[in-house]
């Protein structure tokens, strides 16, 4: 009898040591790479850790996703901004894999977010941002974006740019196709995350590339591909 009890306790202990953590409700969490302060680059600011368990299912976010072009004056929190950045380009594996697939794991995309107090460049390594003060940035983006008012009215505008050379070295002439596939993956991740956060967003591809690059002071090899205004829906 004691031997059976001992075996039962041992099996229970082994079962308790394996598997993923179970939060309230029995949903399974995913272990992300450790975001240690030591990974923060000089001048960078660590963002709040991203969440991997939400209250809205994928199916519901797909059903609710729509283009939202009218926003309230409420600013986004850094928890919301960080979650959106992570959804688009966050690191999910210790070796550097990200939330969006990338041909050859070359990751040619660069992600920025323009807020009322300037421009922030997202660095997936360490889940951090580097701040670049820029007054009147929304106005400049509005002009570069063919004066579409939702660019100027949104509390945050996410900008996805591509460095084609990172992919061209391996894939040559097909690199452009692969990069454009990748930016679509990243943008859709961000849009669905916005829905899950009860935010509204819209993707914009109509803008003057050179004016956007100039407004953001981007390097010459950064080609802007998407502007994505995000905010709390006014409707």
C-alpha positions as CSV (number, residue, x, y, z in Angstrom):
1,X,0.0,0.0,0.0
2,X,2.8,2.4,0.9
3,X,4.6,1.5,-2.3
4,X,1.5,2.3,-4.4
5,X,1.1,5.6,-2.5
6,X,4.8,6.5,-3.1
7,X,4.6,5.7,-6.8
8,X,1.4,7.9,-7.1
9,X,3.1,10.8,-5.4
10,X,6.2,10.4,-7.5
11,X,4.2,10.4,-10.8
12,X,2.2,13.5,-9.6
13,X,5.5,15.3,-8.9
14,X,6.9,14.4,-12.3
15,X,3.8,15.6,-14.1
16,X,3.8,18.8,-12.2
17,X,7.4,19.6,-13.2
18,X,6.7,19.3,-17.0
19,X,4.7,21.2,-19.5
20,X,3.8,24.9,-19.9
21,X,2.4,27.1,-17.1
22,X,-1.3,27.1,-16.8
23,X,-2.9,30.5,-16.0
24,X,-6.4,31.1,-14.8
25,X,-8.9,29.5,-17.1
26,X,-6.6,26.7,-18.2
27,X,-5.1,28.6,-21.1
28,X,-1.6,27.7,-22.1
29,X,1.1,30.4,-22.0
30,X,4.2,30.5,-24.2
31,X,7.6,31.1,-22.8
32,X,9.3,34.0,-24.5
33,X,13.1,34.7,-24.5
34,X,14.2,36.4,-21.4
35,X,14.1,40.2,-21.8
36,X,17.0,41.2,-19.5
37,X,17.9,44.8,-18.8
38,X,21.4,44.0,-20.0
39,X,20.0,43.6,-23.6
40,X,18.9,47.2,-23.7
41,X,21.1,49.2,-26.0
42,X,22.6,52.5,-25.0
43,X,19.9,55.1,-25.4
44,X,17.2,52.5,-25.6
45,X,14.2,52.1,-23.4
46,X,12.8,48.7,-22.4
47,X,9.1,48.2,-23.2
48,X,6.6,46.4,-20.9
49,X,6.9,42.6,-21.5
50,X,4.5,41.5,-24.2
51,X,1.5,39.2,-23.3
52,X,1.1,35.9,-24.9
53,X,-2.4,35.1,-23.6
54,X,-5.4,37.4,-24.3
55,X,-9.1,37.5,-23.7
56,X,-10.1,37.5,-27.4
57,X,-9.8,34.5,-29.7
58,X,-8.1,34.6,-33.1
59,X,-11.4,33.8,-34.7
60,X,-13.1,36.8,-33.0
61,X,-10.3,39.2,-34.0
62,X,-10.6,38.0,-37.7
63,X,-14.4,38.6,-37.6
64,X,-14.1,42.0,-36.0
65,X,-11.2,43.4,-38.0
66,X,-12.1,46.4,-40.2
67,X,-10.5,49.6,-41.3
68,X,-10.9,52.4,-38.7
69,X,-10.2,56.0,-39.8
70,X,-11.7,58.0,-36.9
71,X,-10.1,58.1,-33.5
72,X,-10.6,59.7,-30.1
73,X,-8.0,62.0,-28.5
74,X,-7.0,59.3,-26.1
75,X,-3.3,58.4,-26.3
76,X,-2.1,54.8,-26.5
77,X,-0.4,53.5,-23.4
78,X,3.2,52.1,-23.6
79,X,1.7,48.6,-22.8
80,X,-0.5,48.9,-25.9
81,X,2.3,50.4,-28.1
82,X,4.7,47.7,-27.0
83,X,2.2,44.9,-27.6
84,X,1.6,46.2,-31.1
85,X,5.3,46.4,-31.9
86,X,5.8,42.9,-30.6
87,X,2.9,41.5,-32.6
88,X,4.5,42.9,-35.8
89,X,8.1,42.0,-35.2
90,X,8.7,40.7,-31.7
91,X,11.2,37.9,-30.9
92,X,9.6,34.6,-30.0
93,X,12.6,32.2,-29.9
94,X,16.0,32.4,-28.2
95,X,17.7,32.2,-31.7
96,X,15.8,35.3,-32.9
97,X,12.7,34.0,-34.7
98,X,10.0,36.7,-34.8
99,X,6.2,36.8,-34.8
100,X,6.1,37.2,-38.7
101,X,7.8,34.7,-41.0
102,X,10.8,35.9,-42.9
103,X,12.5,34.3,-46.0
104,X,15.8,32.8,-44.8
105,X,15.2,34.4,-41.4
106,X,16.9,37.5,-42.7
107,X,14.4,40.0,-41.2
108,X,14.6,43.0,-43.6
109,X,11.9,45.0,-41.9
110,X,12.4,48.1,-39.6
111,X,9.5,49.3,-37.5
112,X,8.9,52.8,-36.2
113,X,6.0,54.5,-34.4
114,X,5.3,58.2,-34.5
115,X,3.5,59.7,-31.5
116,X,2.9,63.3,-30.3
117,X,6.3,63.5,-28.6
118,X,8.4,62.2,-31.5
119,X,9.5,59.1,-33.3
120,X,10.4,55.7,-31.8
121,X,12.5,53.0,-33.5
122,X,11.7,49.5,-32.4
123,X,14.5,47.1,-31.6
124,X,13.2,43.6,-31.3
125,X,16.3,42.4,-29.5
126,X,15.5,43.4,-25.9
127,X,12.0,44.5,-26.8
128,X,13.0,48.2,-26.6
129,X,12.6,51.5,-28.4
130,X,15.0,54.4,-29.2
131,X,13.4,57.8,-29.0
132,X,14.1,60.5,-31.6
133,X,12.4,63.8,-30.7
134,X,10.6,65.2,-33.7
135,X,8.0,68.0,-33.4
136,X,5.2,68.2,-35.9
137,X,5.9,64.7,-37.2
138,X,2.2,63.9,-37.7
139,X,1.8,67.0,-39.8
140,X,4.8,66.0,-42.0
141,X,3.5,62.4,-42.4
142,X,0.0,63.8,-43.2
143,X,1.5,65.8,-46.0
144,X,3.6,62.9,-47.2
145,X,0.6,60.7,-47.0
146,X,-1.5,62.6,-49.5
147,X,-3.2,64.6,-46.7
148,X,-5.3,61.6,-45.5
149,X,-6.7,63.0,-42.2
150,X,-6.5,59.8,-40.2
151,X,-2.7,60.1,-40.4
152,X,-2.8,63.4,-38.6
153,X,-5.6,62.5,-36.2
154,X,-4.3,59.1,-34.9
155,X,-2.4,59.2,-31.6
156,X,0.1,56.8,-33.1
157,X,1.3,56.0,-36.6
158,X,3.3,52.8,-37.1
159,X,5.7,52.8,-40.1
160,X,7.1,49.7,-41.6
161,X,10.2,50.1,-43.8
162,X,12.3,47.5,-45.6
163,X,16.0,47.1,-46.2
164,X,15.9,45.0,-49.4
165,X,19.7,44.4,-49.3
166,X,19.3,42.0,-46.4
167,X,17.3,39.6,-48.5
168,X,18.8,40.3,-51.9
169,X,22.2,38.8,-50.8
170,X,20.6,35.4,-50.6
171,X,17.6,35.5,-52.9
172,X,18.6,37.9,-55.6
173,X,15.8,39.1,-57.9
174,X,13.1,37.3,-55.9
175,X,14.0,39.3,-52.7
176,X,11.5,42.1,-53.5
177,X,8.7,39.5,-53.7
178,X,9.7,37.9,-50.4
179,X,10.0,41.2,-48.6
180,X,6.5,42.3,-49.7
181,X,5.1,39.0,-48.5
182,X,6.8,39.6,-45.2
183,X,5.5,43.1,-44.7
184,X,2.0,41.9,-45.3
185,X,2.4,39.3,-42.5
186,X,3.7,41.9,-40.1
187,X,1.0,44.4,-40.9
188,X,-1.8,41.8,-40.4
189,X,-0.3,40.8,-37.1
190,X,-0.4,44.4,-36.0
191,X,-4.0,44.9,-37.2
192,X,-5.3,41.8,-35.4
193,X,-3.4,42.8,-32.2
194,X,-5.1,46.2,-32.4
195,X,-8.5,44.5,-32.5
196,X,-7.6,42.3,-29.5
197,X,-6.7,45.5,-27.6
198,X,-10.0,47.2,-28.6
199,X,-8.1,49.6,-30.9
200,X,-8.8,50.7,-34.4
201,X,-6.3,50.8,-37.3
202,X,-6.0,51.2,-41.0
203,X,-3.2,50.4,-43.5
204,X,-2.0,53.1,-45.9
205,X,0.1,52.4,-49.0
206,X,-0.6,55.7,-50.8
207,X,2.2,58.2,-49.9
208,X,5.3,59.9,-51.2
209,X,8.1,57.5,-50.3
210,X,10.8,60.2,-50.3
211,X,8.8,62.6,-48.2
212,X,8.1,59.8,-45.6
213,X,11.8,58.9,-45.5
214,X,12.7,62.6,-45.1
215,X,10.1,63.2,-42.4
216,X,11.4,60.2,-40.4
217,X,15.1,60.9,-41.2
218,X,15.4,57.3,-42.4
219,X,18.6,55.9,-43.8
220,X,18.8,55.8,-47.6
221,X,18.4,52.1,-47.7
222,X,15.2,52.1,-45.7
223,X,12.2,52.0,-48.1
224,X,8.9,52.9,-46.3
225,X,6.1,50.4,-47.3
226,X,3.3,51.0,-44.8
227,X,1.8,53.7,-42.7
228,X,-0.6,52.3,-40.1
229,X,-2.5,54.9,-38.0
230,X,-3.8,53.3,-34.7
231,X,-6.1,54.7,-32.0
232,X,-9.2,54.3,-29.9
233,X,-12.1,54.2,-32.4
234,X,-14.4,57.2,-32.3
235,X,-17.3,55.3,-33.8
